[in-house]
């Protein structure tokens, strides 16, 4: 692998947690080979995550981001706009002349994008999320490690013929987002005694979503103990966030901001309480204390990595990736009291290191 600097393309388009889980492997590659050129195909909404602070090598996480509006393509698959956008994506990848493309997503769509790059070799997982994708790879890497972050290091390391260990990613500070965050907190937390809890009550699908009224009850009990709560809202008028606030006895405030603002808000949180969702993994990446509420997904694979954490999951639960709309039965077995005590344990200095 020595000699001329390599040009490596990463394909990992979304969602938020997927991007965050991939970044430690890419950071490890960057630290190992600071002269290599690294590109990343991603949706525009996740760009603030990739605008990480410089690593120890003095280099950015990636040199080039190439945008793929795959959500829009799915909504309008045969429109002229989609056809033009795909042609533009292909042209941008070809212009970079990548000699290696690594599909870190494992879907048919991401594998096709990798093929479109015309990189010298396309590498993907032996057991991809969508099995037909494996037939598009020139080389497949088997994963043996349990956690998805470690699996990412196995895949990327196998693609370049080296052993990689997860590297810490430092997120750049957005001064504008920091000012907006501080303004919100000074207004919302004027009477708070001991910091604040950040609650993230929504999830990508209903089976992973602990009931909003229970988040509200957690906020109420924490509030009685001097800790107010901020509820992460996906947008203004977020129904779930409003329900949390409405059942919090006045101790919670909903905040809807952009991704840089969420990063700054998370930095300031004393503890983050969330299910298996993007904000949980952002908090772990920022090394914040987290209470993780797990139901159908396996915390051994997806749980908070490398931070102080309490993972709540009941033994009767089973791994199930069906995108059901109702909370998984085991998730519902997690009580308000368990969550409050886990949060207070972290706030009081008792911690259990995550996987």
Secondary structure by P-SEA (a helix, b strand, c coil): ccccbbbbbbbbcccaaaaaaaaaaaaaaaaacccbbbbbbccccccccccccccccccccccbbbbbaaaaaaaccccaaaaaaaaaaaaaaaaacccbbbcccccaaaaaaaaaacccbbbbbcccccccccccccbbbbbccccaaaaaaaaaaaaacccccbbbbbbbbcaaaaaaaaaaaaacccccccbbbbbbcccccccccccaaaaaaaaaaaaaacbbbbbbbcccccaaaaaaaaaccccbbbbbbcaaaaaaaaaaccbbbbcccaaaaaaaaacccccccccccccccccccccbbbbbbccccccccccccccccccccccaaaaaaaaaaaaaccccccc
